[in-house]
């Protein structure tokens, strides 16, 4: 069974198309118009082994908010669609992700119940041209539209770039493990309810 999906979303603020393959090799083709966001989504693909293609045209002349949030909406919906009924997945995963002086913990439950706990603080207001407050918006929109419970906590760190990167790489590694097919779970949804 191929776990692939494509989603297109068009509003007055953004036009976005994304495709994912949950059983890919971590290849990516990302163009959001926001350099640092491209870098983070490339890290997400590479370390989750989810192939991601995403093209966004947004109202960047206003600011980066709409494009950042809407990219997460579309990507979250694509992953949710590719997961289908979630039969056979591991469901839960967590990772402690280090990068130099920074350590971030990410835990995921592919539950169908979207929720975000975000305990991340940035020492600077921007990374390059991107407002650091937008990372919470990205993770919130992704969790909501992917239908996952997502906890992200930076335990310590001093460099804003490292903090953001550990959040995305931590999500990548946790998501990779959580959506993996468990050979002992094949044909079953990992819940006593029988559905997620």
N, C-alpha and C positions, 0 to 999 in steps of 0.2 A: 504494500500500500504506500503510495507516494504521499508524503506529508508536505505538500506545497500549497501556496496560496498567493493570490495577487489581489490587491485592493487599490481602488482609485477613489479620491475624495476631492471635490471641487467646491470652494466657497468664494465669497467676494474677497477673501483675504489670502487664500492659498490654493494652489492646485498641486496635488501630490499623488504619485503612483509608487507603490512598493510591491515587491515580490520577495517571498522567503521560501527556502527549502530547509526544513528542520534537520534533514539528514545529509546536509551538504558537507563542504570542506572548509567553510569559513571564507569563501570568496565574497568580494563586495564590489559594488559600483554605486557610489554614493555622491550625490550632488545636491546640497541643500542651499547653497549660496552663503553658508556660514562656515568658515574654515574650521573652527574648533569643533563644531558639532559634527562635521564630516569626519574629523579625526576620531571622535568618540564613537560614532556609529561604525567606523571601520574596525575599531578595537572590539566593539560588541560582536561583529560578525566573526572576526578572526579567532577570538577566544571562546566563542560559543559553538563554533563550527556550523553555524547557521549561515547559509548563503543569503546575502541581502543585496537587493537592488532597490535603490530609492532615488527618485528624482522629485525635487520640490521647486516650485516657483512661488515665492511669497512676497508680501509687501514689506520687504526689507528697508525700504525708504522710510517706513514708520519706526519700526524697531525689529528685534529678532523674536519677540514673544510669540506671535501667531505661528510663524514657521516652526519654531522649536516645539511648541505644544502640538501642532497639527502633524508634524512628522512622527511624534510619539503615538498619537491617536491612530494613524494609518498603520504604523509598524505593529502596534499592539493588536489591532484588528486582524492583521495578516497572520500573526503568530497564532492567535486564537482560532482562526479559520483553519489553519494548517493542522492544528491539534485535533480538530474534529471532536469525537466523543471522549478522547483522552484514554482510550483503551490501552493498557499495557505500559503506561508511563510510570516512571519512578515517583513522580509527583512532588516530593520534598527534596530540597537540597540547601546546603549552606556552605559558605566559603569565607575564610579570612584571607584577604588579598593584600599583600604588602607591596609597597613601591617606595624604595629608599626610606625616608623618615616617616612615611604614612602607613597606617594600617586601617583597612575598612572591612567590616563584616557585612555580608549580604546573605539573607535567608529568603527562600522562595517556597511558596506552596501554590501549585497549579490547581487551585481549589474551585474556580468559578466564582469566588467571592472576592472581588477587588478591594484591596486595602493597602495603604502605604503608611509605614512608619519611617520617618526621615529624621535622623539625628546626625546631621552633617552641617558643619559650619566652615565657612571660607574666610581666610584672613584678608582677602581682597575683594573688591566689588566687581572686578572684571578679570577675565582671562583673555588676553588680546582684546578683541572688540565685543566679546560676549559677556553679558551680565551673569554673575555666578548665581543669582537668585533664580535664573531660568532652569537650572538643573533640577530643582525640586519640581518645577512645572512639568519637565520632561518625564521624570520618574512617576509622578502622579498620573499623568495622562496615559503612560504606557501600562501601568498596573491596572488602571480602570478599564482600558479597552482590551487588554490581554486577558483580563479576568483572573489575575493572580494576587495573592497576598504577598507583599514585598516589604521586607524590613531592611533598611540600609542605615548603618551607623559607622561613622568614622571614629575610631577609638582614639587616634591621635594623628597629627600631621601638621605641617607648617607651610607647605607649598600648595597653592590653590590648584595648579595644574595637576600635581600628584593626587590631590584629594579627588578631583573630578575623575581622573583616569582610573583610580582604584574603585570608584563607584561603578563605572561602566564595565570595567574588566571583572569586578566581583559579580555583577549581574550576569555577565556573559558566562562565567564558569558555573554559577549556580543554576542558571537556566539550562545550560548544556546538560548538567546532571539530572535536573528535574524532568526534562522532556525526553530523556533517553528511554528507550524501551528496555524494560526489565524482563528478562527471559522467563522468570518465574511468574510473571503477571500477565503474559500474553492472553489476549481475549477477554481480559477482565478490567473493569474500571477500578482504580485503587481507592475504593470507598465502600463502607458497609451499606451506604445508601443505594449503591448501584449506579449512581450518576454523579457527575461533577459539573 
